[in-house]
Every structure is written in structure tokens, then in C-alpha cells.
Amino acid sequence: MRGMTAVLERDVPATIIPSGDRVALPAGAELRVMQTLGGNITVQDPYGQLFRIDEKDGGALGEEYAPKEKAAADPGSFNEEQVWEQLRTVYDPEIPVNIVELGLVYACKAEPLPEGGQRVDIQMTLTAPGCGMGPVLVDDVRQKVSSVPGVKEANVELVWDPPWDQSRMTDVARLQLGWM
């Protein structure tokens, strides 16, 4: 579906990439779908500007972009691997690689809470300190980690030390980007 052109069926809230500013894209706008990863959709207008449309609004681009029903999560015991699975569904809207493979997640620690459930603390960074999408990605991480069964608190801290560089990327990321 990448590269397909779609016309918005209704007004849709969107995030400008890379500033992170929120705007409304009008019904009738013609947009090129650049990527559909992690549930969100990156589109480009005829002038080259990129926008991120939240998964819940994907249906405005057409039926093929409507949110899919997710299987109910097993309410069983907490499993930290499920946290990592959710982190792998968060994508930089400009790079078609998830934040784990990009090496943006520096730490992920789960601790039981006295009242039950788990608190998950995550330290992550961005590919560039001035990226306006930082708060958007942090919120994505918080929401997705909070959806893991047994997680009662998800704390996400954006850190800059050590600074990110391409050496932090996994071989999977390098392959996805054609660098190997």
C-alpha cells in the first residue's frame, strides 16, 4: 500500500513531521501513503510535506487503512517480552524501522508494585535532539506499553546521554535500510 494515493473522506487531525505540530487535514485532500507501520500512517501532500495520521483515523483514507480489530490480550501474568513486542510496534514516522532496531531504547525495567501489577520504566532517545516528534514517540511508547497485561504504570524518559548514533542500530535495521 506504500506509495498509493488516497483522498481524505473527512477532516482528519494529523501531526506535521518533523515539527510535531498538530493540524487538521481537510476532506478531499489528496495524499500519498508513505508508510503504514506500527498502526500509524505517514502520508505526504502534493507539496512534499509529511504528516502522521493516527491509526484510529486511518479509515478516512479508505477501507484498506481502517483500523483492524485487535485480538483480546491474555489477561494472564505479566511477561516482559510483551513489553518488548509492543516497543517493536513503535516506528519513527520518517524511518521504516522500529525504535528497538534503531537502538533508541536504552533501558526497559519492570518492577512489581505493592498494590499489584507492574511499573515499567523506559529510557529512550531520538535520532536527533531537535526532533519535534519526540513527545509523539514518547506518548506512543507510553500508550503501547500500558496496553500490556499487568502493566499499571508506564514511565518513559527521553534521555540524550549517551547521544544516539548509527552504531546503535541492529543488523536488522541496517538490512531494512539497505545498508548491508
Residue pairs with C-beta under 8 A, 6 or more apart in sequence:
1 33
1 36
1 64
1 65
2 33
2 34
2 35
2 36
3 32
3 33
3 34
4 32
4 33
5 30
5 31
5 32
5 33
6 30
6 31
6 32
6 33
6 43
6 61
6 62
6 65
7 28
7 29
7 30
7 31
8 25
8 26
8 27
8 28
8 29
8 31
8 60
8 61
9 27
9 59
9 60
9 61
9 62
10 27
10 60
11 24
11 25
11 26
11 27
12 24
12 25
12 53
12 57
12 60
13 22
13 23
13 24
13 25
13 54
13 57
14 22
14 23
14 24
14 25
14 43
14 51
14 52
14 53
14 57
15 21
15 22
15 23
15 51
15 52
15 93
15 133
15 136
16 22
16 23
16 49
16 50
16 51
16 132
17 42
17 50
17 51
17 52
17 93
17 94
17 133
18 50
18 94
18 131
18 132
18 133
19 132
20 131
20 132
20 133
20 134
20 135
20 136
21 132
23 51
25 31
25 45
25 51
25 53
27 60
29 45
30 45
30 46
31 43
31 44
31 45
31 51
31 61
32 43
32 44
32 45
33 41
33 42
33 43
33 61
33 65
34 42
34 43
34 44
34 50
35 41
35 42
35 91
35 93
35 96
36 42
36 58
36 65
37 91
37 96
37 98
38 89
38 90
38 91
38 98
38 140
39 55
39 67
39 89
40 52
40 53
40 54
40 55
40 91
40 93
40 140
41 52
41 53
41 55
41 58
41 61
41 65
42 50
42 51
42 52
42 53
42 93
42 94
43 50
43 51
43 52
43 53
43 61
44 50
44 51
45 51
50 93
50 94
52 93
52 133
52 136
53 60
53 61
55 67
56 67
58 65
58 66
58 67
59 65
59 66
59 67
73 147
73 148
73 149
74 149
75 149
76 149
77 149
77 150
78 110
78 117
78 118
78 148
78 149
78 150
78 151
79 148
79 149
79 150
80 108
80 110
82 148
82 149
83 108
83 110
83 120
83 145
83 148
83 151
84 100
84 108
86 144
86 145
86 147
86 148
87 98
87 99
87 100
87 105
87 108
87 122
87 141
87 144
87 145
88 98
88 99
88 100
88 101
89 98
89 144
90 98
90 99
90 137
90 140
90 141
90 144
91 97
91 98
91 99
92 99
92 102
92 104
92 127
92 133
92 137
93 133
93 136
94 133
95 102
95 127
95 177
96 176
96 177
97 169
97 172
97 173
97 176
97 177
99 105
99 124
99 137
99 141
100 170
101 169
101 170
101 172
101 173
101 176
102 127
102 168
102 169
102 173
103 164
103 167
103 168
103 169
103 170
103 173
104 124
104 125
104 126
104 127
104 164
104 168
105 122
105 123
105 124
106 123
106 124
106 125
106 159
106 162
107 121
107 122
107 123
108 120
108 121
108 122
109 120
109 121
109 122
110 118
110 119
110 120
110 121
110 151
111 118
111 119
111 121
112 118
112 119
113 119
113 152
113 153
115 152
116 152
117 150
117 151
117 152
117 153
118 150
118 151
118 152
118 153
119 151
119 152
119 153
119 154
119 155
120 145
120 148
120 151
120 153
120 154
120 155
121 155
121 157
122 141
122 145
122 154
122 155
122 156
122 157
123 157
123 159
124 137
124 138
124 141
124 156
124 157
124 158
124 159
125 158
125 159
125 160
125 163
125 164
126 133
126 134
126 137
126 158
126 164
127 164
129 160
129 163
134 158
138 156
138 158
141 154
141 156
142 154
142 155
142 156
145 151
145 154
145 156
146 154
169 177
171 180
174 180
